[in-house]
Amino acid sequence: MPELPEVEVTRQSFAHRIAGARILSLRMGKPLRWPLGVDPQALAQRQVQAVRRRGKYLLVDLDEGLLLIHLGMSGSLNFAPVQGPSGPHDHMDLVTSQGVLRLHDPRRFGAVVWAHSQDAPEAVKLLGHLGVEPLGDAFDLHAFQAGLKRRRSPIKQVLLAGDVVVGVGNIYASEALFLAGIRPTTQAAKLSGPRIAKLHAAIRDVLTRAVAKGGSSLRDFVSAEGNTGYFQLEAAVYGRKGLSCRVCATPVKQIMQGQRSTFFCPTCQKY
């Protein structure tokens, strides 16, 4: 699943190229996770003002309303001056005066939803429960600590829930916990202040490096320019079951938490 770094890399790869474009038409293919919520023809002649990100959602701001785009489990966006004929897994073509934004989503868990504003019920339903952005100024250490102290679930699960801090998905949760020296099964409320401070810094560090590396292309992720990411090549624990820890040489372990694979070093992450 594309996580926050992949979504941010996608945004950066086309936001500047589509800004100011006039929408000429919108073609929707097979039904996605949620309905568009408006007649596609009603968006013709709307102007794209900017592209923002909230968690794993891309927000395409129009001069009237906005489009919320989620890449689901296997989706990707491509923005090009022209696109070839749409295939069976191409479910959106946003044709603009500056190019065509195409959503390719083989599993159709993604979504394209129109809302009149970010305060509209459709947008609030998708975004209202999200925690703070980990790369923004609002990611305050004291608020982060207070949020974790209220949670009795394993810290890895709390990070994935996204209501304390948003966008720390499966890959980057494992990596941040390794960097902070925290075992993923540790109850969030039992973490000490110094360990939470290390985790806070580790989350910022891992996500920043992942964005700089173009994200992780574990399966088929590419940016809207068709570029792959390289963060997976420097992953400390994710996907490295049985391989030697890059720090202490102990074999990396894999466990399942909430039907998701978790990777950690039993020596470097004792508590």
C-alpha positions as CSV (number, residue, x, y, z in Angstrom):
1,M,0.0,0.0,0.0
2,P,1.4,3.4,-0.8
3,E,2.2,5.1,2.5
4,L,2.7,8.8,3.4
5,P,6.1,9.1,1.7
6,E,4.8,7.6,-1.5
7,V,1.7,9.8,-1.5
8,E,3.9,12.9,-0.8
9,V,6.3,11.9,-3.6
10,T,3.3,11.5,-5.9
11,R,2.1,14.9,-5.0
12,Q,5.4,16.6,-5.6
13,S,5.8,14.9,-9.0
14,F,2.7,16.5,-10.5
15,A,1.4,19.3,-8.3
16,H,3.4,22.1,-9.9
17,R,2.5,20.8,-13.4
18,I,-1.3,20.7,-12.9
19,A,-1.6,23.9,-10.9
20,G,-3.6,26.5,-12.8
21,A,-5.0,23.9,-15.3
22,R,-8.6,24.1,-16.5
23,I,-10.5,20.8,-16.3
24,L,-11.8,19.8,-19.7
25,S,-13.5,16.5,-18.8
26,L,-13.5,13.8,-16.2
27,R,-13.9,10.1,-17.1
28,M,-14.6,7.6,-14.4
29,G,-14.2,3.8,-15.0
30,K,-15.4,1.0,-12.9
31,P,-16.7,1.9,-9.4
32,L,-14.1,2.5,-6.8
33,R,-14.3,2.3,-3.0
34,W,-16.6,5.3,-2.7
35,P,-18.7,7.1,-5.3
36,L,-17.5,10.4,-6.8
37,G,-20.5,12.2,-5.4
38,V,-21.1,14.5,-8.3
39,D,-21.8,14.3,-12.1
40,P,-18.4,14.2,-13.7
41,Q,-19.6,16.7,-16.3
42,A,-20.2,19.3,-13.5
43,L,-16.4,19.6,-13.0
44,A,-15.7,20.7,-16.6
45,Q,-14.2,24.2,-16.7
46,R,-13.2,24.1,-13.0
47,Q,-9.7,25.3,-12.4
48,V,-7.1,23.4,-10.4
49,Q,-5.6,25.7,-7.9
50,A,-3.2,23.4,-5.9
51,V,-2.6,19.9,-4.8
52,R,-2.2,19.2,-1.0
53,R,-1.8,16.1,1.1
54,R,-3.6,15.1,4.3
55,G,-2.3,11.8,5.6
56,K,-2.6,9.4,2.6
57,Y,-5.1,11.5,0.8
58,L,-4.3,13.9,-2.0
59,L,-6.5,17.0,-2.0
60,V,-6.9,18.6,-5.4
61,D,-8.2,22.1,-4.7
62,L,-10.5,23.5,-7.4
63,D,-11.8,27.0,-7.7
64,E,-15.1,25.4,-6.5
65,G,-14.8,22.4,-4.3
66,L,-12.0,19.8,-4.2
67,L,-11.2,16.2,-5.2
68,L,-10.0,13.8,-2.5
69,I,-7.9,11.0,-4.0
70,H,-6.8,7.9,-2.2
71,L,-4.5,5.3,-3.8
72,G,-5.9,2.4,-1.9
73,M,-3.8,-0.8,-1.8
74,S,-2.2,-0.7,-5.3
75,G,-3.1,2.5,-6.9
76,S,-0.9,5.0,-8.6
77,L,-1.3,8.3,-10.5
78,N,0.3,9.3,-13.7
79,F,0.3,12.8,-15.2
80,A,1.3,13.3,-18.8
81,P,0.5,15.7,-21.7
82,V,-1.5,12.9,-23.3
83,Q,-2.4,9.3,-22.2
84,G,-2.9,6.3,-24.4
85,P,-6.2,4.3,-24.5
86,S,-7.3,3.5,-20.9
87,G,-6.9,-0.1,-19.8
88,P,-9.1,-2.3,-17.6
89,H,-7.4,-1.0,-14.4
90,D,-7.5,2.7,-15.3
91,H,-10.4,4.2,-13.4
92,M,-10.0,7.9,-13.7
93,D,-8.8,10.3,-16.4
94,L,-8.9,13.9,-15.3
95,V,-8.3,15.7,-18.6
96,T,-7.0,19.2,-18.2
97,S,-5.6,22.0,-20.3
98,Q,-2.1,21.0,-19.1
99,G,-2.2,17.2,-19.2
100,V,-4.1,14.2,-18.1
101,L,-4.1,12.8,-14.6
102,R,-4.8,9.1,-14.7
103,L,-5.5,6.8,-11.7
104,H,-4.4,3.2,-12.2
105,D,-5.8,0.9,-9.5
106,P,-5.9,-2.9,-10.2
107,R,-7.6,-3.8,-6.9
108,R,-10.0,-0.8,-6.9
109,F,-9.5,0.0,-3.2
110,G,-8.7,3.6,-4.1
111,A,-11.1,6.4,-4.3
112,V,-11.9,9.7,-6.0
113,V,-14.4,11.8,-4.0
114,W,-15.7,15.3,-4.7
115,A,-16.6,17.6,-1.8
116,H,-17.8,21.2,-1.8
117,S,-15.2,22.1,0.8
118,Q,-12.9,20.4,3.4
119,D,-15.6,21.1,6.0
120,A,-18.3,19.2,3.9
121,P,-19.6,16.0,5.4
122,E,-18.0,13.9,2.7
123,A,-14.5,15.3,3.5
124,V,-15.0,15.3,7.2
125,K,-15.9,11.6,7.1
126,L,-12.6,10.8,5.4
127,L,-10.3,13.3,7.1
128,G,-11.9,14.2,10.4
129,H,-10.4,11.3,12.4
130,L,-6.8,11.8,11.2
131,G,-4.1,12.7,13.7
132,V,-1.5,15.4,13.2
133,E,0.9,15.5,10.3
134,P,4.3,14.0,11.3
135,L,6.3,16.3,9.1
136,G,4.6,19.5,10.1
137,D,5.0,22.0,13.0
138,A,1.8,20.6,14.6
139,F,3.7,17.3,15.5
140,D,4.4,18.4,19.0
141,L,6.3,16.1,21.3
142,H,4.2,16.8,24.4
143,A,1.0,16.2,22.6
144,F,2.4,13.0,21.1
145,Q,3.4,11.8,24.5
146,A,-0.1,12.6,25.9
147,G,-1.7,10.7,23.1
148,L,0.4,7.6,23.6
149,K,-0.1,7.6,27.4
150,R,-3.9,7.2,26.8
151,R,-3.4,4.1,24.6
152,R,-2.9,0.6,26.0
153,S,-2.5,-1.1,22.6
154,P,1.0,-2.2,21.3
155,I,2.9,0.9,20.1
156,K,3.0,-0.5,16.5
157,Q,-0.8,-0.7,16.4
158,V,-1.2,2.8,17.8
159,L,1.0,4.2,15.1
160,L,-0.9,2.4,12.4
161,A,-4.2,3.6,13.7
162,G,-3.4,7.1,12.6
163,D,-5.4,9.0,15.2
164,V,-2.4,10.1,17.3
165,V,-0.1,10.8,14.3
166,V,-1.2,10.2,10.7
167,G,0.6,8.4,7.9
168,V,3.1,6.2,9.8
169,G,2.2,3.1,7.8
170,N,3.5,-0.4,8.1
171,I,6.9,0.0,6.6
172,Y,7.8,3.2,8.3
173,A,6.4,2.2,11.7
174,S,8.8,-0.8,11.8
175,E,11.7,1.4,10.7
176,A,10.9,4.2,13.2
177,L,10.6,1.8,16.1
178,F,13.9,0.2,15.2
179,L,15.6,3.6,15.1
180,A,14.1,4.5,18.5
181,G,15.0,1.1,20.0
182,I,11.4,0.2,20.9
183,R,9.9,-3.3,20.6
184,P,6.7,-3.1,18.5
185,T,4.7,-5.1,21.0
186,T,5.4,-2.7,23.9
187,Q,2.2,-1.1,25.3
188,A,2.1,2.5,24.2
189,A,1.1,3.8,27.6
190,K,4.2,2.2,29.2
191,L,6.7,4.0,27.1
192,S,8.9,6.4,29.1
193,G,9.3,10.1,28.2
194,P,12.8,9.7,26.8
195,R,11.7,6.7,24.6
196,I,8.8,8.7,23.3
197,A,11.1,11.6,22.5
198,K,13.3,9.1,20.5
199,L,10.3,7.8,18.7
200,H,9.1,11.3,17.9
201,A,12.4,12.1,16.3
202,A,12.7,8.7,14.6
203,I,9.3,9.2,12.9
204,R,10.4,12.5,11.5
205,D,13.8,11.2,10.4
206,V,12.5,8.0,8.7
207,L,9.7,9.8,6.8
208,T,11.9,12.6,5.7
209,R,14.5,10.2,4.4
210,A,11.8,8.1,2.6
211,V,10.4,11.2,0.8
212,A,14.0,12.2,-0.2
213,K,14.5,8.6,-1.6
214,G,11.3,8.8,-3.6
215,G,9.4,6.4,-1.3
216,S,9.6,2.6,-1.3
217,S,8.9,0.6,-4.5
218,L,8.3,-2.8,-2.9
219,R,5.9,-3.9,-5.6
220,D,4.7,-1.5,-8.3
221,F,4.8,2.0,-6.8
222,V,5.9,4.8,-9.2
223,S,5.5,8.5,-9.0
224,A,3.2,10.5,-11.3
225,E,6.3,10.9,-13.5
226,G,6.9,7.1,-13.6
227,N,9.9,7.0,-11.2
228,T,10.4,4.3,-8.7
229,G,11.5,4.9,-5.1
230,Y,14.7,3.6,-3.4
231,F,14.1,3.8,0.4
232,Q,13.6,0.0,0.6
233,L,17.3,-0.5,-0.3
234,E,18.3,1.1,3.0
235,A,15.6,-0.3,5.2
236,A,17.0,-1.5,8.6
237,V,14.4,-4.2,9.4
238,Y,11.4,-4.1,7.1
239,G,11.3,-7.1,4.8
240,R,14.6,-8.4,6.2
241,K,13.4,-11.5,8.1
242,G,16.3,-13.8,9.0
243,L,18.9,-11.3,7.7
244,S,21.5,-9.9,10.0
245,C,20.6,-6.6,11.8
246,R,22.7,-3.8,10.3
247,V,23.7,-2.7,13.8
248,C,24.3,-5.9,15.9
249,A,24.1,-8.8,13.4
250,T,21.3,-10.5,15.2
251,P,18.8,-12.1,12.8
252,V,15.8,-9.8,12.2
253,K,12.5,-11.3,13.3
254,Q,9.0,-11.1,11.8
255,I,5.7,-11.3,13.7
256,M,2.1,-10.6,12.7
257,Q,0.2,-7.8,14.4
258,G,-3.3,-7.1,13.3
259,Q,-2.8,-9.2,10.1
260,R,0.2,-7.0,9.2
261,S,3.9,-8.1,9.1
262,T,6.1,-6.5,11.7
263,F,9.9,-6.6,11.5
264,F,12.3,-5.9,14.4
265,C,15.6,-6.7,16.0
266,P,15.2,-8.6,19.3
267,T,18.6,-7.3,20.5
268,C,18.4,-3.6,19.5
269,Q,14.7,-3.4,20.4
270,K,14.5,-5.0,23.8
271,Y,11.8,-2.9,25.5
